[in-house]
Amino acid sequence: MSKILVFGHQNPDTDAITSAITYSHLLNQLGEEAEAIALGDLNPETQFALEHFSVQAPRVLKKVAAETDRVALVDHNEFQQSAEDIREVDIHSVVDHHRIANFETASPLAYTARPVGCTQTVIYGLYQVHGVEVTKEIAGLMLSGLISDTLLLKSPTCTEEDRKLASKLAEIAGIDLEAYGLDMLRAGADVSEKSALEIADGDAKSFEMNGHSVRIGQVNVVDVNDVLKRKDDMLQVMQKETAEKGYDAFFLVVTNILTNDSEGLLVANVDLVEHFEKAFAGEIVDSQIALPGLVSRKKQIVPPLTEAFEEA
């Protein structure tokens, strides 16, 4: 049988990349031939984690069918977030912690999803089930994904299971959880050298909401003004992407990792603006809305938006 290519979502974040690596390692230990790949370039935060644990970055591919007929998905399941030719291959397995949407297969598969803060928490459980050792490097990557997705255990998506696992992984990896976590998050929070497109779309995902295509990006910073001072440029590139890609709305969430508050920038068809105001109980003024206490796209952004769109 052909090699299994393992990958996370487009515009991969640290959880997507490290989960592909740790899950492919598990599959190899279980006798499969598997390789972790990425559906986009690595961000500075992820590069920091891989360099810290001396792990080679995966290859970047946009399409997979030319190399294999079997794939495994981690940290996502929605086809619009996956490989461009995902419908042309068989899905061997899925390991995820998100909602299930726009997903179907022709053949049976192994599907493992749990409502925890990070895909790595789910993968760690699979290591335990199969009795596979979690090495120092694997523990470090698992912890990096966990820190990234939970903002150092401060996100509302973080569960008690995530917190206990973080302490255990830090011990195996031989690092100080708080010090390493802050260093890693800060490595990804510097936007001074990023273009407006990299900031807006670098961690963006597309969601279908009641027949509308909604693009939601998120960028972590230590000062929201690092992005807001370039607001005109951000809105211009978001408008351009919306027109070229056929989105109905593009929403960028700018999150302060120190205060756990966010600001939202919106480009959308006029008749959709009210859905965003309803979802976040605020007013959009000059294409901007305050999002106090909101840091999680998965738990605090997508669900209320989905509900607002469905009630329209």
Secondary structure, DSSP 8 states (H G I E B T S, - for coil): ---EEEE--SS--HHHHHHHHHHHHHHHHTT--EEEEESS---HHHHHHHHHTT----EE-S--TTT-SEEEEES---GGGS-TTGGGSEEEEEEE-S---S---SS--EEEE-SSS-HHHHHHHHHHHHT----HHHHHHHHHHHHHHHTTTTSTT--HHHHHHHHHHHHHHT--HHHHHHHHHHHHH--TT--HHHHHHTT-EEEEETTEEEEEEEEEES-THHHHTTHHHHHHHHHHHHHHHT-SEEEEEEEETTTTEEEEEEEE-GGGHHHHHHHTTS--BTTEEEETT---IIIIIHHHHHHHHHT-
